[in-house]
């Protein structure tokens, strides 16, 4: 696995080689020499728009529901009403 970064630092492994990994397992973390150069993630403090639930979904089958909800999520993340 290749890790490409623009800042200098050390990779600290959490799991040993050959360890069994589960979904979401932390393998390693990066300790930067100058952590002030990295933009920190901030919690979203805004309000999500209300979803119009009066109109029916595109269908009742699982793939149709998934497509409908996926489109709604994409619109929310794009900032569209």
C-alpha positions in Angstrom: 0.0 0.0 0.0 1.4 3.4 -1.0 1.0 6.5 1.2 1.7 9.8 -0.5 1.8 12.9 1.6 3.2 16.4 1.1 4.4 16.9 4.7 7.1 15.1 6.6 6.5 12.8 9.5 6.6 9.3 10.8 4.1 6.4 10.2 3.2 4.7 13.4 1.7 1.2 12.9 -1.1 0.1 15.1 -1.5 -3.4 13.6 1.3 -5.8 13.2 2.1 -7.4 9.8 -0.1 -10.4 9.3 -2.8 -9.3 11.7 -6.4 -10.0 10.9 -8.2 -6.8 9.8 -11.8 -6.0 10.2 -13.8 -3.3 8.4 -12.8 0.1 9.7 -9.7 -1.2 11.4 -7.0 1.4 12.1 -3.8 0.2 10.5 -1.5 3.1 11.2 -1.5 6.8 11.8 0.8 9.6 10.7 2.6 11.8 13.2 3.6 15.0 11.3 6.7 17.0 12.1 4.6 20.2 11.9 0.9 19.5 12.6 0.0 23.1 12.2 0.2 22.8 8.4 -2.8 20.5 8.3 -6.3 21.8 8.1 -8.4 20.4 10.9 -11.9 18.9 10.2 -14.7 20.9 11.7 -18.2 19.8 12.8 -21.0 20.9 10.6 -23.0 23.4 12.6 -25.6 24.3 9.8 -29.0 23.0 9.4 -30.0 20.3 6.8 -32.9 21.2 4.5 -36.3 19.7 5.1 -37.1 16.8 2.9 -40.4 16.7 1.1 -41.9 13.4 2.1 -45.3 14.0 0.7 -44.4 12.8 -2.8 -44.0 9.1 -3.2 -40.7 7.5 -3.9 -40.0 6.3 -7.5 -40.9 2.8 -6.6 -41.1 0.1 -3.9 -38.3 -2.2 -5.1 -35.1 -2.0 -3.2 -33.0 -0.8 -6.1 -35.5 2.0 -6.9 -35.6 3.1 -3.2 -31.7 3.1 -3.1 -31.5 5.2 -6.3 -34.1 7.7 -4.9 -32.3 8.0 -1.5 -28.9 8.2 -3.2 -30.1 11.1 -5.4 -31.4 12.9 -2.3 -28.1 12.4 -0.5 -26.1 13.6 -3.5 -28.3 16.7 -3.7 -27.9 17.5 0.0 -24.1 17.0 -0.1 -24.0 19.3 -3.2 -26.0 22.0 -1.4 -29.0 21.7 -3.6 -32.5 21.9 -2.1 
